[in-house]
Amino acid sequence: MNGVKEWYVRMSDGNVYGPADKASLVSWAEDGRIDPSSSLSKDRIKWTPAQLMDELGMKWLVEL
C-alpha cells in the first residue's frame, strides 16, 4: 500500500471525507467507519462501492 492520499469516501448520508491513502481506508473499514454502503473515488466524479475494494475486506454476509 502506498502513502499517496488519493481516495475520497462518500458515506450513505452524502458526506464526503478525504483525501486518504489506502492504509487509512483499511483502518477506517476495520473500525466500522466505512461500510458496504459507502463509495470510493479518486476524482469525486466516478464512485465505486467500497465493497468492491478487496483490501477493505467488505465481503459481508447479511442474513435477513
C-alpha positions as CSV (number, residue, x, y, z in Angstrom):
1,M,0.0,0.0,0.0
2,N,1.3,3.4,-0.8
3,G,1.0,6.6,1.2
4,V,-0.5,8.7,-1.6
5,K,-3.6,10.4,-0.4
6,E,-5.8,9.9,-3.4
7,W,-9.1,8.4,-2.2
8,Y,-12.3,10.0,-1.2
9,V,-15.1,8.3,0.8
10,R,-18.8,9.1,0.3
11,M,-20.9,7.9,3.1
12,S,-24.6,6.8,2.7
13,D,-25.7,10.2,4.2
14,G,-23.8,12.0,1.3
15,N,-20.9,13.3,3.4
16,V,-17.5,13.1,1.7
17,Y,-14.2,12.6,3.5
18,G,-10.6,12.6,2.3
19,P,-8.3,12.6,0.6
20,A,-6.9,9.5,2.3
21,D,-4.4,6.8,1.5
22,K,-5.3,3.1,1.2
23,A,-3.8,2.3,4.7
24,S,-6.3,4.9,6.2
25,L,-9.2,3.4,4.2
26,V,-8.3,-0.1,5.6
27,S,-8.1,1.3,9.1
28,W,-11.4,3.1,8.8
29,A,-13.1,-0.1,7.4
30,E,-11.7,-2.1,10.3
31,D,-13.1,0.5,12.7
32,G,-16.5,0.3,11.0
33,R,-16.3,3.8,9.7
34,I,-16.6,2.6,6.1
35,D,-19.3,0.1,5.3
36,P,-20.5,-1.6,2.1
37,S,-23.0,1.3,1.5
38,S,-20.0,3.7,1.3
39,S,-18.5,4.7,-2.1
40,L,-14.9,5.4,-3.1
41,S,-13.5,7.8,-5.7
42,K,-10.2,9.3,-6.8
43,D,-11.7,12.2,-8.7
44,R,-15.0,12.7,-6.8
45,I,-16.8,12.2,-10.2
46,K,-16.8,8.4,-10.6
47,W,-17.8,6.5,-7.5
48,T,-17.3,2.8,-6.8
49,P,-18.9,0.8,-4.0
50,A,-16.5,0.3,-1.1
51,Q,-17.3,-3.4,-1.0
52,L,-15.5,-3.8,-4.4
53,M,-12.1,-2.8,-3.0
54,D,-10.7,-6.2,-1.8
55,E,-8.2,-4.6,0.6
56,L,-11.1,-3.3,2.7
57,G,-12.5,-6.8,3.5
58,M,-16.1,-5.9,2.8
59,K,-17.2,-9.4,1.9
60,W,-20.0,-9.2,4.4
61,L,-23.0,-11.6,4.5
62,V,-26.2,-10.3,5.9
63,E,-28.9,-12.7,6.8
64,L,-32.5,-11.4,6.9
